[in-house]
Every structure is written in C-alpha cells, then in structure tokens.
Amino acid sequence: MVRWALGRDFGWLWGAYAVSAFGTRLAFDAFPLIAVLVLHAGPAEVAALAAVGPAVGALLAVPLGPWVEFRRKRPVMITADLVRCAVLLSVPVAYWLGGLGVGQLLLVSTVVAAADISFTAASGAFLKSLLPPEQLLAANGRFESTSWTATMLCPPLGGAAIGLFGPVVTVMADAVSYLLSAAGLRAVRAREPAPARVTAARAERLRVGDLLAGWRHLFAHPVLRPLFLNAALVNGLIMAASPPLAVLMLGPLGFAPWQYALAFAVPCVGGLIGSRLAPRLVARYGRRRVLLGTGVLRACWSLGLAFVGPGVGGLVLVMAVELGLIACAGVFNPVLATTRLELTPTDRVARTLSAWSVGTKASVAALTALWGGLAAVAGPRTAIALAGALLLATPLLLLAVQRAETAAGQAAAEVTEAA
C-alpha cells in the first residue's frame, strides 16, 4: 500500500474533525431524549424536532455558500465551531435555570444544521488548498474511517452517560468538542490562498448568480450530476427505511433496545475497513472502476432487511446486511468526495459542496416523511421492501457517469492524436 505523509497541518485538521465527530456521535438522539424525558413532549413535537430544525437550517444555509466562497475558509470553520459550541451550551444552561423548552431545542437544532453545512462547504475547499491532488483520497479515507469509528463507539457510550449523569451531559460534551475543534483548526499554520476577489458590481450579483453557481455546476457537469442524484436518492432511501425498521424490530419482532443498537453499531467496523482499503483499491483498479463498482454494490443490500425475523437469526441478518452496505459505503464515500473536489474548480468548491449538502439533506427529509406515511398505511415491512427495491434501480444513474467519462477519455485521445 502506498502511504502518504500528509503533514502536521493535516494532522491538526484531522484531529479537529475527529474530536467534533466523536462529540456529535456521543450526543446522538440527545435532543429527542431531552424532549421526551425532560419536557414530556408528544410524538408530534419530537417529530418536528427531528425534521423541522435540520430542514430550516438547510434552507438558511443556501445563501451561505456564496458567502463562504469569497472568504478565507479556516476562519469560517472556526466561527462555525464556536457558534455551534455557544448554541449547544445554551441547552444545559437553560435546563439548570428551569427555562428549557421545545422552542429552544428547535432553534438550536436549526442553527447547528446551518453551521454544519457552512463548515462542510468551507472544510472541503480548505482541504483542496491544503493538500496536493494525489493526497486527497488518503485524506478523505481518514475522515471516513474516523466517522465510522465514532458511529460504532459513541452512541452506546452516550446512552450510558445519559443514564449516569442526566439528559444534558452529552450535549455539553458535544459543545466542548466543537471548542476543541476550533482550537485544533487554530493550530494549523499553512497559509491559505486568498479567496476570489469580489468587485462592487459582482457583489450585486451575489444575490442571484452566485447563489445558484453551485447548483449550476452540479447539474451542468456530466459526471457530477448523476453522482449527486444517485447520492441524494441512495442516502434518502436508506434513511427513509430506518424508522420503519426500528418500529418493526422494537415492536412486532420484540427486539430489546440494546439488541437494536448492537445490530447497527457492530457493522460499522465495515465502514472502518472499507475506508482504509479505498486508496489501495483505487491504486490497483482505478478510480472509476472502484467508484462505479462500490456504488452499485451499496444499493444491493437493503432489500434483505424486509425479510428480518425474530430472534438470533433476525439479528444476524440485520448485522450481515448492514455490514455489507456499510463496507461498500466506506469505500465509495471517500472516492466520491475526492472525485467531487477534483471535478470542481477551486473558486466554486464551497458553493458546490453547500448545494450538495442542502440537496441531500432535503432528499433525506422528504423521503423520510413520505416513507413514514407509507409505513403507517401499508405497514413497516412493505415500506422497507419498497425502499430496498427502489435502491436496486439507483445504479442506473451511475451508467451516465460511465458514459460521460468514456466520452471525455475519447475526446482527450482525439485531441492527443490531432496534436
């Protein structure tokens, strides 16, 4: 395996990502638990907390893409971390003062969602300026492996911490993680290239032209367009099947909560393995073959969840399906992230990543709401089966990627021959 020394500055960036990822996973489902255990909220309020805050945050983030594009990215990332830290700390403060309400949780959720998207847009652009192109895949693989490690380890620890120390302790830990992330980013010493200059005339167009520049780039690019649509549909359908699966496993099938948590925590080791294998696989088989191959494979697993039954056999089936899905995603995601950076001009990275995040989050929210209604009418197993069946059709979008890259290769060969 080829190993790259990614440098001290990347080490600080990676450390900042890791500490915030672990803090976020530690606080997984903290707001719904607080709403239920502390505020005695009903199902409608909990559902609104899960959907409305992130959806409104994504909407508010739409104009932030151009704003981020024309500013230095590291200060934007530090600011996003500090904003998330401050708003999250308001939750335990209000709890201790006896003034916490669902409205505040909604507001905090909205601000955090908008800051998340802004941070993601800025961090992608910053990474592209920090490392040469040949090191981007290794860097994205490390981010991916860190994310899956946090997903595997932190939710059980967060649940134990809530049981021992109360419902707001993981929110405090999440807030502190953003403060530590900001400190890590502050330690990066690399000089960031100056952002694109904005003239007075162009500033007037920021509200119209630059607001849509990221979307235009996504939908005009022959490779990024099908990749974006594929990611939005696959992520949306996978997440849409999660609530019906939880209802099925924790209800009629009689699984205990710890068994349900175990069924999704253990397979995350597949994401850790896949993300570490991604650079090796690309070096051996090429980026396009790995991207298309794992993109197809990750869509082939979810249908198996419709056949889950009670007992040990059902638990093993869920683990096996999730392990296969997550291992494929662990390879696919860093290759996709690298491809997206390589195919996006430097002066458009933040706007493109912002548009991508907003689009995928909107897809997840819409499909989750739709599948909730479907599960209520037709039953959770039917909803899970339909999501799995539709996922089998999503690789058709990847055929457009193959055709576009083949055409681009032929055009380049013709230019070379003509020269």
Stockholm file with secondary structure:
# STOCKHOLM 1.0

chainA/1-419         MVRWALGRDFGWLWGAYAVSAFGTRLAFDAFPLIAVLVLHAGPAEVAALAAVGPAVGALLAVPLGPWVEFRRKRPVMITADLVRCAVLLSVPVAYWLGGLGVGQLLLVSTVVAAADISFTAASGAFLKSLLPPEQLLAANGRFESTSWTATMLCPPLGGAAIGLFGPVVTVMADAVSYLLSAAGLRAVRAREPAPARVTAARAERLRVGDLLAGWRHLFAHPVLRPLFLNAALVNGLIMAASPPLAVLMLGPLGFAPWQYALAFAVPCVGGLIGSRLAPRLVARYGRRRVLLGTGVLRACWSLGLAFVGPGVGGLVLVMAVELGLIACAGVFNPVLATTRLELTPTDRVARTLSAWSVGTKASVAALTALWGGLAAVAGPRTAIALAGALLLATPLLLLAVQRAETAAGQAAAEVTEAA
#=GR chainA/1-419 SS CCCCCCHHHHHHHHHHHHHHHHHHHHTTTHHHHHHHHTSCCCHHHHHHHHHHHHHHHHHHHTTHHHHHHTSCHHHHHHHHHHHHHHHHHHHHHHHHHTCCCHHHHHHHHHHHHHHHHHHHHHHHHHHHHHSCGGGHHHHHHHHHHHHHHHHHHHHHHHHHHHHHHCTTHHHHHHHHHHHHHHHHHHTCCCCCCCCCCCCHHHHHHTTTTGGGHHHHHHHHSTTHHHHHHHHHHHHHHHHHTHHHHHHHHHTTTCCCHHHHHHHHHTTHHHHHHHHHHHHHHHHHHCHHHHHHHHHHHTTSSGGGGGGCCSHHHHHHHHHHHHHHHHHHHHHHHHHHHHHHHHTSCGGGHHHHHHHHHHHHHHHHHHHHHHHHHHHHHHCHHHHHHHHHHHHTTTHHHHHHHHHHHHHHHHHHHHHHHHC
#=GC SS_cons         CCCCCCHHHHHHHHHHHHHHHHHHHHTTTHHHHHHHHTSCCCHHHHHHHHHHHHHHHHHHHTTHHHHHHTSCHHHHHHHHHHHHHHHHHHHHHHHHHTCCCHHHHHHHHHHHHHHHHHHHHHHHHHHHHHSCGGGHHHHHHHHHHHHHHHHHHHHHHHHHHHHHHCTTHHHHHHHHHHHHHHHHHHTCCCCCCCCCCCCHHHHHHTTTTGGGHHHHHHHHSTTHHHHHHHHHHHHHHHHHTHHHHHHHHHTTTCCCHHHHHHHHHTTHHHHHHHHHHHHHHHHHHCHHHHHHHHHHHTTSSGGGGGGCCSHHHHHHHHHHHHHHHHHHHHHHHHHHHHHHHHTSCGGGHHHHHHHHHHHHHHHHHHHHHHHHHHHHHHCHHHHHHHHHHHHTTTHHHHHHHHHHHHHHHHHHHHHHHHC
//
